[in-house]
Amino acid sequence: MCARISAGVLFLVLLQAQIFLYAVASLDHKTIAEYTRSRRETPSGGCQLPEHPQNGVYTSPQCLSGDETSECRNLPGTTVPNYWILKYSCGPNYSLSSEVEFSICNNGTWQNPLHCLRNSISTTKCGLSTSPSTLIPLIVNGSTTHQGEYPWVAGLYKKRDEKWELLCAGTLISPHIVVTAAHCVVDEISNNGVIAPDNIKIGLGKYYRDFDKEEASSVISDVREIVVPQHFIGRAAYYALDIAILDLKKRVPVTAFVMPACVHWNSLNANFFGSTGNVAGWGVTENETISDVLLSAELTPTEFSACINQLRPAFRRLLTHDKFCAASKDGGQINRLDSGVGLTYLENGQHFLAGLASTKIVGEAVQSLFTNIQNQEVHAWLEEQKTRLERLHKEDEI
């Protein structure tokens, strides 16, 4: 059973934590060191550091970077001074037992003790494939897929001559958020900025490319808002920060055919480099025709430092700080209309999103460049926007 505290105490805990952290942040390094040493020498009323929560971790935000003392190494059982603060976070598919992420030592007792609770099925159902076998080896030299094999793949459609036509691909990462490449929704040619949301529709759970094809498993969604990073300037900056969010007007029901890909929200994770990744889309094939059905391929992602050495010098500037390469040994490639397609990788039976197809280097038949959503700048922006949009949807539901 989770420990509970009153709303008043909870407010005081948060207020004390904010005041303390603000005060420490305002001091110079010498004063901080003297203050911290003084606090450690007077443990009266202090507490012993608790065990780290199962499926989570805590840190001591008042510690300086590089401080290797036992309390700053967060070793359970270590005595810390009164008013010592712990900041908690949980692993994927787990949430804190309180909306306040801080716990504070108050005269020998930890106020607001926290645990990591597994999310309910409705919020954690992500990244599951209904493929009857292991996903096999994009769209050039790709393999046909099964319905439900990639339930997070989204088709972005734009109206042309009174008909909705495929523009790009994207990835569902929550019941109301699709991510894609920014260049898919920014009109650089006529300099009209971001496309109006009313001009885009999202097809989810689709196996066939044709917008008008009736499919019992598919959902067609309207877009409420399109968000692009403020500093995205497209071709002029070699497509750095090539990511966009499309916020759907309504949440979509999560089914075996419409399901978000998982995302590592609570921490940066680069474990996917060198492993097999999967992409799926309806792009142009090796026959220069657009595929009628969803095709897939296996690509192996390579981190920035290794990738840049594999590119010819003339192309290296295209590998911006927030990109990684991905290539296939079997000839699978992304192509036109595959922009924004997500590259996912398997982790404990679930597919996690690693990146979004950004650019294909002409003359480099094998390598494709993906925006890395685990890049610190991209990840922070994505998490900030997700939090904002979730708040708006909750307000709508009240």
Buried (B, 14 or more C-beta within 10 A) or exposed (E): EEEEBEEEEBEBBBEBBEEBBEEBEEEEEEEBEEBBEEBBEEBEEBBEBBEBBEBBBBBBBBBEEEEEBEBBEBEEEBBBBBBBBBBBBBBBBBBBBBEBBBBBBBEEEBBBBBBBBBBEEEBBBBBBBBBEEEBEBBBBBBBEBBBBBBBBBBBBBBBEEEEBBBBBBBBBBBBBBBBBBBBBBBBEEEEEEBBEBEBBBBBBBBBBBBBEEEBEBBBBBEBBBBBBBEEBBBEEEBBBBBBBBBBBBEBBEBBBBBBBBBBBBBEEBBEBBEEBBBBBBBBBBEEEEBBEBBBBBBBBBBBBEEBBEBBEEEBEEBBBEBBBBBBBEEBBBBBEBBBBBBBBBBBEEBBBBBBBBBBBBEEBEBBBBBBBBBBEBBBEBBBEBBEEBBEEBEEEEE
